[in-house]
């Protein structure tokens, strides 16, 4: 299998206690079967603590029961992981071991990236100029999992979309051009198209789930209006490219080009507006943590923004 990595991927190192946020607070940590089986074998007080902390949530997942302030029960006062230092890195559950690394598996090739919800990953992504130059738009081995002709079409049109985002036009114009391009590509792919009423965005974002309820009104207010995209144009361009490469090929299953492109444009604009209240990296990380890290949120947005 061919593996493709953006230039920032190998630069990532967890900054642990120095992190301004934490993946150890606010999120459910799903425990995979292999890891839980090992935890069940751990002796002594620490083993008892592990077993007592795991329960089945309403979705049927085995997760850690969060402590006060939605903290992982194994997140120490020094902001380091008790499981890591007691049992070793090899005995972290897959969720903790892999985050913020993301793999998009397309059977004969895989594309890798990092989650913006991690502050250090967000810093690298926003600073990552020309991060996707190594992504090959033509060479892949066909397989039975999907239509090779459609995958080739998606890869080629993604590169065309990336060139639109890399042009020397103002970012506002590039995003408009990207939306128009996506509409033409959608018509070529399926013969369909759909208009989208941006006035519905405040209600759409207002109906999503939020880890911190204070962020609901902050995000909704950032959806309204026209942010100045020239203030952080370089970082926002890198952000738009990140979203393009992160979500575009999902159309191999849905045949929906409009949803990932509209989500990319909406996200860039909302994050630009959020950056009026905080650093651009912190704005991107907050948005990703609240919006992207929830499967239910992404499902709702895909349905609302797509065909």
N, C-alpha and C positions, 0 to 999 in steps of 0.2 A: 504493500500500500504506500502511496505517495503522501508525504506529510508536508504541509505548507505552514510557515510561521511568519507573522509580521516581525519586523525588525525589533520591536520593543519586547517581544515575548521572553527571550532569554535574559533580558536585563532585569526581570522581576526578581526581587528578593523580599520576603516578608520582613517588615520592620518591627514586628512584634509590639513590645511595650511602647515604642515611639509612635505608634499609629494614632492619628488624631480621632479615629473612630475605631470600631472593632467588629469583626465578623463573629465575635463571641457574645454579642448582645443584640436582642431584638428579633432574631430569626430562629425558626425551628431547625434543629440539627437532626437530620434523618440518619438512623443507624442501620447500615447494611447488615445482612444476615451473617456474613463471615465475621465481621467485627463484633457483633453481638454474641456470637458463639464463643469468641475468645474472651470477651468481658465476663461471660458466665463462668469461665474457668479461673478467673483471677481470685486468689485467696485473700483472706484478711479483711480489714476494715475498708481498704480501698475497693476491693471487689464488691463488698456489700453496698458501698456508696454508688458504684457503677450500676448495679442491678436495681437499686431502689430509685435511681434517677430516670430509668427508661420506662416509658409507657406507650400505649397505642393511642394515637390521636384520632380525631373524627374521620380523617381520610384513610385510616388503616395503616399509617406509617408508624414505625417504631422510632420514637424521638426522645430527646432529653427533656425532662420537666424543667422549665426555666425557673430560676430563683428570682429574688426581688429585682425590680427594674429590668425584667426580661433578660437577665444575665444567664449564660450557661453556668450550671452548677460547678463546672470544673475550671472556670476562669478565675484565677487567683487574684488576690488583692494587688499583686505586683503586675497585673495585666498579662500574665503568662499562663500557659495551659498546664494544669496539673496532670492530665493524661500524658501529654508529651514528655514531661520531666519524670513521671513515675514509671510509665510503661515504654516510652520511646516513640519516636516518630512513626515507626512501622505499625504501631497499633492505634493510630488515629483512624476514625471512620473515613470512608471515601469522601464524604462531604467536606470534612475538614482538611483532609490530605490534598484534595485537588483544588479547592477554592484558592484564588480566583481564576484558575485555568479552565478554559472551555474548549471542548472539542466538537466540531461539526463533522460527523462521520457520513461520507457519501459513498461508502462501500469500497470503492477502488481508490479513493483519495480522501484525505481528511484535512480540514482547515482548523487551525488552532488560534485562539485569541485569549484575552483576559477580560474579566468582568469589571466594568466601570464602577461597580458598587464597592470595590476595594480602593481606598484612597491612593495607595502607592501605584496600583495599576492605572487608575485614572490619570495620575500625574504623567506616567510614561506614555499613555495613549495620546493625551492632548499635546505632548511634546514630540510625538513620533512622526516627523515629516518623512514622506516617501516610504511609509512603513510597509506598503503592500507591493512594492516593485518586484518582489520575487514570486508573486502569485501568477502562475501560468494560466492563460485564458484558453488555451487550445488543446493541451495534451492531457488526456485522461483515458483510462481503460474503460470501455463500456461494460455494463453488467446488466443482469436481469432485473435489478431493483428499481430501475427507472428507464425512461426513454432517453437514449444517448443523444438523439437529435435535439430534444428539448434541453438537456443539460448543456450541450454545446451552444445552443442559442442563448441560454441564461448566462453562461460564462462570457460569451462575446459581448452581450448587451451590458453586462455588469462593467466590463472594461470601458465601454462607451460612456456609461454613467459616471465612472470614476474620472474620465477625461473631462467631462462637463464640470465636475467639482474641482478639478485641478486647473481650470482655465483662469485667465487673469481678469475676468469680470468681477464686479462686486459680489459678495457672497449672496446677498438677497436675490440678485439676478440669476446666479448659478442655481439656487434652490428652485426658483421658478422654472428655469430651463429643465431641471431634473424632473420636476413634476410633469411638465409637458412631454418630456421624453418617455417617462413611465407610461403615460396614457397611450402614446403611439405604440410602445412595445406591447402593452396589454392587448391592444386591438390586433396587432400582428399575431400574437400568441393564441388568443382565444376568440377574437372577433368581438370582444365585449369591452365595455368601459362603464364608468359610473361617475357621476358628479359627487362632490363632497362639500357639504355645508360647514364651513369652519366655525360658524356661530354655535354649532352643537358641541364644540370642544370643551367649554367649561363644564357642561353637564356630564360629558363623557368622563373627564378626569375627576369630576366630583364624585362620581359613583364608584370609583376604584377603592381598593383596600389600601390603608396606610398603616405603617408600623407606628409612626408618631402622628397622632391626630393633628398636632399643630402644623404639620407640613401640608395637610389637605388644603387649607385656605391659601397657604403660600404658593402651592403649585397652581391652584385654580386662578389666582390673581396673575400668575405668570403666563397663563394660557391666553389671557385677554390682552389685546393691544399689539403693537408692532415694535419689538425690541430693536435696538441699534446693533446690527450684526457686525459693524466695522470695528467695534471696541476690542473684541477678542477674535478677529477674523482668522488668524492662523490656527488657533486652538479649535475654533468652531469648524473650520474646514477639516481638520484632522478628525474631529468628532463625527462629521457627516460621512467621511470615508469609513470610519470605524463601523458605523451603523449599516452602511451599504454592504460591507464585506461580512458583517455579522449576520444579516438577515436575508439578503437578496436571494440566495440559493434555496431558501425555504420554499420558493415557488415551484421547485421540482415536484413537490407533493400537492400543493394547493392550486398551482397554475395562476396564482394571484400575485402580480407584480406590484399592484397599487398599494396593498397593505404595507409591505416593508418599506417602500419608498416614502409613502405618506407618514409612516411612523418615524422614519429618519428625519424628515423635514420638521415635523411637529416637535420632535425631541430636541433638535438643535435650537429651535426658536424658544422653546420653554426654558432650556438650560441657559440660553443667552439672557432671558429675562430674569431668571433666578440669580444670575451673576451680578445683578444690581444690588443684591443683598449680601453677597458673600463672594469669596474667591471663585474663579471660574472652575478650578479643579474640584473644590468642595461642592459647587453647584451641580456639576456632572455626577459626582458620587452620590449626592443626596437623591437626585432624580432616579438614578439607576437602582439604588437600594430600595426606594419606595415603589417604583413602577416596574422595572424589568425583573427584579428578583421574585416577583409573584407570578406564578403560572396563570392564575385566574385573571390578574390584571392584563397580562399580555394577550390572553385569549379574548378578553373583552375588547381591547384596543384593535386587535387584528380583525375582529368581526365588524367593528364600527368603522374602521378606516378602509377596509377592503371592498371587493366587488359586492 
